[in-house]
Amino acid sequence: MKKEDKDFLKQVEKLVYEQMKQKHVNCDTVCESLGITNQSLRRRIFTITGRTGGKYLLTIRMKYAKELLAKDKYAISQVALKCGYDDANNFSRTFKREVGMKPTEYAESCK
């Protein structure tokens, strides 16, 4: 992967982490922060990663969720909030679909 692509993905990841704190994670807000169109963002992410823009942002959120769950320091509802989800049930369903196990199961497997 080219350095400029790595730098771009790091910048996107940084923006997603900032947005998770404000609970507004989506491609539109990332585009606005980067000063590019939604189509340009999605195309570039797909070219670099082979994933859609939304799927890539979700991957970042799930990576962070796994980090928090592995620490065994937060309740599922707290992890959901920290990952930008208002609804812990929605977070749990999404986590299970993406990771293959419930958040509680994942946390247990990290002990």
C-alpha positions as a Markdown table, in Angstrom:
| # | Residue | x | y | z |
|---|---|---|---|---|
| 1 | Met | 0.0 | 0.0 | 0.0 |
| 2 | Lys | 1.3 | 3.4 | -0.9 |
| 3 | Lys | 2.2 | 5.9 | 1.8 |
| 4 | Glu | -0.4 | 8.4 | 0.7 |
| 5 | Asp | -3.1 | 5.7 | 0.9 |
| 6 | Lys | -2.0 | 4.7 | 4.4 |
| 7 | Asp | -2.0 | 8.4 | 5.4 |
| 8 | Phe | -5.4 | 8.9 | 4.0 |
| 9 | Leu | -6.8 | 5.9 | 5.8 |
| 10 | Lys | -5.2 | 7.1 | 9.1 |
| 11 | Gln | -6.9 | 10.4 | 8.6 |
| 12 | Val | -10.3 | 8.8 | 8.0 |
| 13 | Glu | -9.8 | 6.6 | 11.1 |
| 14 | Lys | -8.9 | 9.6 | 13.2 |
| 15 | Leu | -12.0 | 11.4 | 12.0 |
| 16 | Val | -14.2 | 8.4 | 12.8 |
| 17 | Tyr | -12.8 | 8.2 | 16.3 |
| 18 | Glu | -13.6 | 11.9 | 16.8 |
| 19 | Gln | -17.1 | 11.4 | 15.4 |
| 20 | Met | -17.7 | 8.4 | 17.7 |
| 21 | Lys | -17.4 | 10.8 | 20.6 |
| 22 | Gln | -20.1 | 13.0 | 19.1 |
| 23 | Lys | -22.3 | 10.1 | 18.0 |
| 24 | His | -22.4 | 11.3 | 14.3 |
| 25 | Val | -20.4 | 8.6 | 12.4 |
| 26 | Asn | -21.1 | 8.6 | 8.7 |
| 27 | Cys | -19.5 | 9.1 | 5.4 |
| 28 | Asp | -21.1 | 12.5 | 4.9 |
| 29 | Thr | -19.4 | 14.0 | 8.0 |
| 30 | Val | -16.1 | 12.4 | 7.1 |
| 31 | Cys | -16.4 | 13.9 | 3.6 |
| 32 | Glu | -17.1 | 17.3 | 5.0 |
| 33 | Ser | -14.1 | 17.2 | 7.3 |
| 34 | Leu | -11.8 | 16.1 | 4.4 |
| 35 | Gly | -13.3 | 18.6 | 2.0 |
| 36 | Ile | -14.1 | 15.9 | -0.6 |
| 37 | Thr | -17.3 | 14.6 | -2.1 |
| 38 | Asn | -19.0 | 11.5 | -0.8 |
| 39 | Gln | -18.4 | 9.8 | -4.1 |
| 40 | Ser | -14.7 | 10.6 | -4.0 |
| 41 | Leu | -14.4 | 9.2 | -0.4 |
| 42 | Arg | -16.3 | 6.0 | -1.2 |
| 43 | Arg | -14.3 | 5.5 | -4.4 |
| 44 | Arg | -11.0 | 6.0 | -2.8 |
| 45 | Ile | -11.8 | 3.8 | 0.2 |
| 46 | Phe | -13.0 | 1.1 | -2.1 |
| 47 | Thr | -9.9 | 1.4 | -4.3 |
| 48 | Ile | -7.6 | 1.1 | -1.3 |
| 49 | Thr | -9.4 | -1.5 | 0.9 |
| 50 | Gly | -11.9 | -3.2 | -1.4 |
| 51 | Arg | -14.7 | -2.3 | 1.0 |
| 52 | Thr | -17.5 | 0.2 | 0.7 |
| 53 | Gly | -17.1 | 3.5 | 2.6 |
| 54 | Gly | -19.8 | 2.6 | 5.1 |
| 55 | Lys | -18.4 | -0.9 | 5.6 |
| 56 | Tyr | -14.9 | 0.6 | 6.2 |
| 57 | Leu | -16.3 | 3.0 | 8.8 |
| 58 | Leu | -18.1 | 0.1 | 10.5 |
| 59 | Thr | -14.9 | -1.8 | 10.6 |
| 60 | Ile | -13.2 | 1.0 | 12.5 |
| 61 | Arg | -16.1 | 1.2 | 15.0 |
| 62 | Met | -16.0 | -2.6 | 15.5 |
| 63 | Lys | -12.3 | -2.6 | 16.0 |
| 64 | Tyr | -12.7 | 0.1 | 18.7 |
| 65 | Ala | -15.5 | -1.9 | 20.3 |
| 66 | Lys | -13.3 | -5.0 | 20.4 |
| 67 | Glu | -10.5 | -3.0 | 22.1 |
| 68 | Leu | -12.9 | -1.7 | 24.7 |
| 69 | Leu | -14.5 | -5.1 | 25.4 |
| 70 | Ala | -11.1 | -6.7 | 25.7 |
| 71 | Lys | -10.3 | -4.3 | 28.6 |
| 72 | Asp | -13.3 | -5.7 | 30.5 |
| 73 | Lys | -13.7 | -2.3 | 32.0 |
| 74 | Tyr | -17.0 | -1.2 | 30.4 |
| 75 | Ala | -20.6 | -2.4 | 30.3 |
| 76 | Ile | -22.0 | -3.2 | 26.9 |
| 77 | Ser | -24.1 | 0.0 | 27.0 |
| 78 | Gln | -21.0 | 2.1 | 27.7 |
| 79 | Val | -19.1 | 0.4 | 24.8 |
| 80 | Ala | -22.1 | 1.1 | 22.5 |
| 81 | Leu | -22.1 | 4.8 | 23.5 |
| 82 | Lys | -18.3 | 5.1 | 23.1 |
| 83 | Cys | -18.6 | 3.6 | 19.6 |
| 84 | Gly | -21.3 | 6.1 | 18.6 |
| 85 | Tyr | -24.4 | 4.0 | 19.1 |
| 86 | Asp | -27.4 | 5.4 | 21.0 |
| 87 | Asp | -29.0 | 2.0 | 21.3 |
| 88 | Ala | -27.1 | -0.9 | 23.0 |
| 89 | Asn | -29.4 | -3.4 | 21.3 |
| 90 | Asn | -28.6 | -2.1 | 17.9 |
| 91 | Phe | -24.9 | -2.1 | 18.7 |
| 92 | Ser | -25.1 | -5.7 | 20.0 |
| 93 | Arg | -26.9 | -6.9 | 16.8 |
| 94 | Thr | -24.4 | -5.1 | 14.6 |
| 95 | Phe | -21.4 | -6.5 | 16.6 |
| 96 | Lys | -22.8 | -10.1 | 16.4 |
| 97 | Arg | -23.3 | -9.7 | 12.6 |
| 98 | Glu | -19.9 | -8.3 | 12.0 |
| 99 | Val | -17.7 | -10.2 | 14.5 |
| 100 | Gly | -19.7 | -13.4 | 14.7 |
| 101 | Met | -20.4 | -13.4 | 18.4 |
| 102 | Lys | -22.2 | -11.3 | 20.9 |
| 103 | Pro | -20.3 | -8.5 | 22.7 |
| 104 | Thr | -20.6 | -10.4 | 26.0 |
| 105 | Glu | -19.2 | -13.6 | 24.4 |
| 106 | Tyr | -16.3 | -11.6 | 22.9 |
| 107 | Ala | -15.5 | -10.0 | 26.2 |
| 108 | Glu | -15.5 | -13.4 | 27.9 |
| 109 | Ser | -13.2 | -14.8 | 25.2 |
| 110 | Cys | -10.6 | -12.1 | 25.9 |
| 111 | Lys | -10.3 | -13.0 | 29.6 |
